[in-house]
Each structure stands twice: as C-alpha cells, then as structure tokens.
C-alpha cells in the first residue's frame, strides 16, 4: 500500500489513535498503527511523555513515506528532562524539548522514509510566569529572571516618615541632625525591612512607632557614617543588621617578640599581630638590623622598642606590602629603650613629636642627664669623680675632704706661725 498524493492532495491518515502516553525508560521508536499486525509504540495525534528515569532517551518518528504530507503529531513533554525528537533516518528535528514544552510537527515531504518534517513550539503545558509581574519591592526583572534591586532615596529634611511602600529601599540622610520615624511594626508585618545610612556629619535618630522598640530600646542613635538594615518581626520589635557597635575605648595594644623573627616583620601578616593596632611593644634579641613593614594606609603607631642586641629597628611603608621591598617614602629608626609616637600617611613614616623620641632616662642629647642618680648625672654631664663627690657631699667637711683641702683648724695654725 502506498500513501502518495493520489487522492487529490488530501491527507491520507492511517488509523491513528487520538491520544497516547508513554513513560520512557529508554529510547522510543514510534510506528504507524497497522490494521494487519499487532502494534506497540504506535504514534498518536497527541503523544505525552510522562516522568522517566533514563536521562537521554530519544524519540524516533515512523517512516515518512508511509503517510501523506500534512500528517501532524503533537508532543507534550511532561517529564523532568529535555527530550530530543529524530526523523526515521536519525536526524534531529527537535534537539531539546524542555520539560513542559508542547511541540507541533507536520510532514512537508514524504518521498523518503526520513521525509521532511517541520516542527515548532506549540505552547507550554507548564505556565511560565512573567518575571516583571513577579518583581515586587527589592526585586527587578532582568529578562526572564529576577535580580536584587535597591532603590536609593535621598533625605535632608527632618523628620522622615518611613512608609511601608519604602520596603527594601536605601534611605540616605544628607542633612544635619534628623529623625527617621519607622512605621508600625504590625502594619509593616514580619520580614519588612528598610536600609538607612547616615551620610551627614551629625547624628540621626531612628524612632519606632508607639510602643515598638529597636534593639531593645526606645530609639536608636546612628553616628556619622553608620549604616544598617532595619528589620521587624511584626510583633513590635525592630532589629539592626550591620550596625557597628560604639566602642568606649579605641586604644589597643600588641606585644611582638623579635627573637627568631624573619626580616622584615609585617604588621599585616605576622601571626598574632593583625592590623589596626595602635600601640606596639617590641621585645627580644635582635641579631641583625630589622625592618618593620607598616600597611599603606593612614594610622597612628605608639612604638616601644625594648629589644636588646646591637642592631636597629626601622619602620617603613614598602612599595609592595607585605614584602619589605624598597620603602615607599620616609622611614624612621626607633632606638632601643625609646618610646616614640609615629604615624603613616600611607607612604611615609613620620615622627608625631619633635625629635626622635624620648628614652627613659632622658639622654643628654635629648636634654636630660641620662642617669638616675645625682652622681651619675654629674659624670654624664662632664663632671670628674672629684666633681661628682663635691656635688653629692652631705656637708662642707665632706666636700673639703673630697678635694683634699686643709681643715679650718689647720688653716688657723698656719696663719699664726706665719
């Protein structure tokens, strides 16, 4: 039997089923239903693929030369995988029919078993929502997907009445002292949040509504430069996320031993030292001149050099940090036994006080005596042992004895004899 165009061009269709469903566990070869033989895997006008467990199973169409042109098949992919459809010669017609997609195939040429099939997506059995329709506060449709969206609103006039419609916005304050009044927690409902930044030079207040509280208190003060996400549980409580805590003391301290330390020491990478320390005490034995690399940003450093060994301790900002390479700018060497206040401008190490720092005791070069006793002070200032003895004598007799002068009685006798 031949199904060529011998009936005036009308579609000649075998006894097709109207609908059939397959649960695929492997590749499927479709056949046209025949009246003279029992058939399996027959093609129907509407063919559904239900969930299958074999990934990569393909569907191959029956011979095209057994039906007339105009024959059509509708495929509905209800499985969880992409599905490929091939003609009878193994050439792909639909490379990847996505889960939920519906494809319409019709025959254009039936001169060969492969034939010429044309296919297009007929629709989708699984609704595809519009991303733009789903984009609510804090979300932005970018094509078919949703992305995070933060709208920045500027404020400088106080007070600011924060509305529920401002969910997920960043409210940036640029005025003087001001107040942000939050909406009722119950009205905002759980998980509602807003973001507030204080970009001014003054403090601002964030005030909850009525009896609501924020971080357990009646209102929140935000310092210049502070920012936070403020979220509610809908039960009268507001909480901040990312708000820095106010530190009552900003001074911190770190002791570093130079014994056995590699050269240079990096205040950014040396285990246990860390960054942003203000006061450093260096102890231990120097076996060579040692360099201390300081991070390339502005900071103040209080240095106490209590090392021993006849070598130097020099502070620098390296051109590549860390690594102790060529200094980016000026360096400073802090002598042993000296405490110095230094600061960095990001490239240079600068002494914050006049001179090179004061030792204890203050050296003669720094305007002191370099001693802890009067006798040692006189000696350090150039006095001889006799001068020191006279300076520290507790009586006139002791002073005379120190310079080996005659006593008063001896002087009288000597006068009479003369």
C-alpha positions in Angstrom: 0.0 0.0 0.0 1.3 3.4 -0.9 0.4 6.7 0.7 1.5 9.1 -2.1 -0.6 12.1 -3.2 -3.0 10.1 -5.3 -6.2 11.4 -3.6 -6.2 14.9 -4.8 -3.7 16.2 -2.2 -5.8 15.4 0.8 -4.2 14.0 3.9 -4.3 10.2 4.0 -4.0 9.1 7.6 -3.7 5.6 8.9 -5.9 4.6 11.8 -4.2 6.8 14.3 -5.1 6.9 18.0 -6.1 10.3 19.1 -4.0 10.3 22.3 -1.3 8.1 23.9 1.0 8.5 26.9 4.4 6.9 27.3 6.6 6.6 30.4 10.0 6.4 28.9 12.7 4.2 30.3 14.8 4.2 27.1 14.8 5.3 23.5 11.4 5.1 21.8 10.9 4.1 18.2 7.4 5.1 17.1 5.5 3.2 14.4 2.3 3.9 12.4 -0.6 1.7 13.5 -1.3 -1.1 11.0 -4.6 -2.9 10.7 -2.9 -6.2 9.7 -0.5 -6.5 12.6 -0.3 -6.0 16.3 1.5 -2.8 17.1 3.4 -1.3 20.0 4.9 2.1 20.5 2.4 3.5 18.0 2.2 7.1 17.0 -0.9 9.1 18.0 -2.1 12.6 17.2 -1.2 13.7 20.7 1.7 12.0 22.4 2.7 12.7 26.0 5.9 11.8 27.7 5.4 11.3 31.4 8.2 11.1 34.1 11.0 8.8 33.1 14.2 7.7 34.8 16.5 7.3 31.8 18.3 10.6 31.1 19.0 11.0 27.3 16.2 8.8 26.0 15.2 9.9 22.4 12.1 9.5 20.3 12.3 8.5 16.6 9.4 9.1 14.2 7.9 6.4 12.0 8.8 6.3 8.2 7.5 9.4 6.5 6.8 7.6 3.2 4.0 5.6 4.8 1.8 8.6 5.2 0.9 11.6 3.1 2.1 15.1 3.5 0.2 17.2 6.0 0.4 14.5 8.6 0.9 16.1 12.0 1.9 15.0 15.5 1.7 16.9 18.8 4.2 16.1 21.5 3.8 17.2 25.1 6.8 16.7 27.4 5.6 16.1 30.9 8.9 14.5 32.0 11.5 16.2 34.0 14.2 16.2 31.3 14.9 17.7 27.9 13.7 15.4 25.1 15.1 15.1 21.6 13.0 14.0 18.5 14.5 12.4 15.4 13.2 11.6 12.0 13.3 8.0 10.8 16.8 8.4 9.5 18.2 9.5 12.8 18.4 13.2 12.0 17.4 15.5 14.8 14.2 17.6 14.3 13.8 18.9 17.9 17.2 19.0 19.7 15.8 19.8 23.2 12.2 19.9 24.0 12.2 21.3 27.5 10.1 19.9 30.3 6.6 21.3 30.0 7.0 22.3 26.3 4.5 21.3 23.6 5.8 20.9 20.0 3.8 20.6 16.8 5.3 18.6 13.9 3.9 18.2 10.4 5.2 16.5 7.3 6.2 18.6 4.3 7.8 15.9 2.1 7.2 12.1 2.2 9.4 10.9 -0.7 11.8 9.2 1.7 11.5 7.3 5.0 13.2 10.3 6.6 10.9 12.8 5.0 10.9 16.5 5.7 9.3 17.4 9.0 8.8 20.9 10.3 8.5 21.5 14.0 7.8 24.5 16.2 6.9 25.0 19.8 3.2 24.9 20.1 3.0 26.1 23.7 3.8 25.1 27.2 2.0 22.7 29.4 3.6 24.3 32.5 2.7 28.0 32.8 5.7 30.4 32.6 5.2 33.4 34.8 6.4 36.9 33.8 9.4 38.0 35.8 8.2 41.6 35.5 4.8 40.6 37.0 6.6 38.9 39.9 9.0 41.7 40.7 8.0 43.3 44.0 9.9 45.6 46.4 13.6 44.9 46.3 13.3 42.8 43.1 14.0 43.8 39.5 13.1 41.8 36.3 16.1 41.3 34.2 14.8 39.4 31.2 13.1 36.2 32.4 14.8 36.3 35.8 14.6 38.3 39.0 17.5 40.2 40.4 18.0 42.1 43.6 17.1 45.8 43.4 17.9 48.6 45.9 16.3 51.9 45.3 18.3 54.8 46.8 16.2 57.7 48.2 17.9 60.9 49.4 16.6 62.8 52.5 17.8 66.0 54.2 14.7 67.4 55.8 13.6 66.1 59.2 11.6 64.3 60.3 11.4 61.5 57.7 8.2 59.4 57.8 9.2 56.0 56.6 6.3 54.4 54.8 5.5 50.7 54.2 5.9 51.3 50.5 9.6 52.0 51.0 10.3 48.4 51.8 13.9 47.4 50.8 14.9 50.9 49.9 18.1 52.6 51.0 17.3 55.9 52.8 20.3 58.1 52.7 20.5 61.0 55.1 22.5 64.1 54.0 21.2 66.8 56.2 22.0 67.9 59.8 20.7 66.3 62.9 17.5 64.4 62.0 14.9 61.7 62.8 13.6 58.7 60.9 10.2 57.6 62.1 9.5 53.9 61.4 6.1 52.6 60.5 4.1 50.5 62.9 5.7 47.0 63.2 2.3 45.4 63.0 1.5 47.4 59.9 4.8 46.6 58.2 4.4 42.9 59.0 7.1 40.3 59.6 10.3 40.4 57.5 9.6 44.0 56.3 12.9 45.9 56.2 14.5 49.2 55.2 18.1 50.3 54.9 19.3 53.6 56.4 22.7 55.3 56.0 23.8 58.4 57.8 26.0 60.3 55.2 25.9 63.5 57.2 28.3 65.0 59.8 25.6 64.8 62.5 23.9 62.1 64.5 20.4 60.9 63.5 17.7 59.2 65.5 15.7 56.2 64.3 12.4 56.2 66.2 10.0 53.2 66.2 6.2 53.8 66.2 4.3 53.9 69.5 5.4 51.2 71.9 7.6 49.5 69.4 11.3 49.1 70.3 14.5 48.8 68.3 17.4 46.7 69.6 15.6 46.5 72.9 15.5 50.3 73.4 13.1 53.1 72.6 15.1 54.7 69.8 18.4 54.3 68.1 21.2 56.9 67.5 23.2 56.5 64.3 26.6 58.2 64.2 28.0 59.8 61.1 29.0 57.1 58.6 26.8 54.5 60.2 24.5 52.3 58.1 22.2 49.4 58.9 19.5 47.1 57.6 16.5 47.6 60.0 14.0 44.7 60.0 10.9 43.9 62.1 9.3 40.7 63.3 5.9 42.3 63.1 5.4 41.9 66.8 6.7 45.4 67.9 10.4 44.6 67.7 12.9 46.1 65.3 16.4 44.9 64.8 19.5 46.2 63.1 21.9 44.2 60.9 25.4 45.5 60.1 25.3 48.5 62.5 28.7 48.9 64.2 28.9 49.0 67.9 30.1 52.1 69.7 33.5 51.4 71.3 34.1 53.2 74.6 37.9 52.8 74.1 39.7 52.9 70.7 43.2 52.3 72.1 44.6 48.8 71.6 48.0 47.1 72.2 50.1 44.3 70.8 53.5 42.9 72.0 55.8 41.4 69.4 59.0 39.4 70.1 61.7 39.9 67.5 63.7 36.8 68.7 64.0 34.5 65.7 61.7 36.7 63.6 62.3 36.8 59.8 63.2 40.1 58.2 61.0 42.1 57.6 58.3 41.8 60.2 54.9 42.6 58.6 52.3 44.2 60.8 49.8 42.9 58.3 50.7 39.2 58.1 52.7 38.3 61.2 50.6 35.7 63.1 49.1 37.2 66.2 49.7 40.8 65.4 47.0 41.7 63.0 46.1 45.1 61.7 44.8 48.4 63.2 46.7 48.1 66.4 47.9 51.5 67.8 50.5 50.5 70.4 53.2 48.0 69.8 55.9 46.9 72.2 58.9 45.1 70.6 60.9 42.8 72.8 63.5 40.1 72.3 67.0 39.9 70.9 68.0 41.5 67.6 70.6 39.5 65.7 70.6 41.9 62.7 69.1 45.2 61.6 65.3 44.6 61.4 62.7 46.3 59.3 59.0 46.5 60.3 56.6 46.8 57.3 53.5 49.0 58.0 50.4 48.8 55.9 50.0 51.5 53.3 47.2 53.5 54.9 46.9 56.3 57.4 47.3 55.2 61.0 49.0 56.2 64.3 51.5 54.0 66.0 52.9 54.1 69.5 56.2 52.3 69.4 58.1 51.0 72.5 61.5 49.5 71.5 62.6 47.3 74.4 64.7 45.0 72.2 68.3 44.1 73.0 71.3 43.4 70.7 73.4 46.0 68.9 71.1 46.4 65.9 68.4 48.7 64.7 64.6 48.6 64.4 63.4 50.6 61.4 59.8 51.3 60.3 58.7 51.7 56.7 55.8 51.5 54.2 57.1 49.1 51.5 56.4 49.7 47.8 54.8 46.3 47.8 53.1 45.3 51.0 54.0 42.8 52.5 57.5 42.0 51.4 59.9 44.6 52.8 60.9 45.9 49.4 62.1 49.4 48.7 60.4 51.9 51.0 57.6 53.9 49.5 58.7 57.0 51.4 60.5 58.2 54.5 61.4 55.7 57.2 62.2 56.1 60.9 64.5 54.1 63.1 63.5 53.9 66.8 66.4 53.4 69.2 66.4 50.8 71.8 64.9 51.9 75.1 63.0 54.6 73.3 59.2 55.2 73.1 58.1 57.1 70.0 54.8 58.2 68.5 54.8 57.7 64.8 52.1 58.0 62.1 51.9 56.9 58.5 50.3 58.9 55.7 50.1 55.8 53.5 53.6 56.2 52.1 55.9 57.9 54.7 56.6 57.2 58.4 56.6 60.5 60.3 57.5 61.3 63.9 54.5 62.8 65.5 56.6 64.7 68.1 59.7 66.8 67.8 63.0 64.9 68.0 63.4 61.2 67.7 61.5 60.2 70.8 62.5 60.2 74.5 64.2 57.4 76.3 64.0 56.7 80.0 66.1 58.2 81.5 66.2 61.1 79.1 69.6 61.2 77.4 72.0 64.2 77.4 71.4 64.6 73.7 67.7 64.9 74.4 68.2 67.5 77.1 68.4 65.2 80.1 71.2 63.7 82.1 71.0 60.0 81.1 71.2 59.0 84.7 69.0 58.0 87.7 71.4 59.3 90.4 72.9 62.7 91.1 76.5 61.4 90.9 75.9 59.6 87.6 74.2 62.8 86.3 77.2 64.9 87.1 79.5 62.4 85.5 77.3 62.1 82.4 77.3 65.9 82.1 81.1 66.0 82.1 82.0 66.1 85.7 85.0 64.3 87.2 84.9 61.8 90.0 86.1 64.7 92.4 83.3 67.0 91.0 80.7 64.3 91.5 81.9 63.8 95.1 81.8 67.5 95.8 78.3 67.8 94.2 76.9 65.0 96.2 78.6 65.8 99.5 76.3 66.0 102.5 78.3 68.6 104.4 81.1 71.2 104.0 83.6 68.9 105.6 82.8 66.1 103.3 83.1 68.5 100.3 86.5 69.7 101.6 87.6 66.1 102.2 86.6 65.3 98.6 89.0 67.9 97.3 91.7 67.2 100.0 91.6 70.8 101.4 93.1 71.6 104.9 90.7 71.8 107.8 89.8 75.1 109.5 92.0 74.4 112.5 94.9 73.7 110.3 94.3 77.0 108.5 94.4 78.9 111.8 97.7 77.3 113.0 99.2 78.1 109.7 98.2 81.7 110.0 99.7 82.2 113.5 103.0 80.6 112.5 103.3 82.9 109.6 
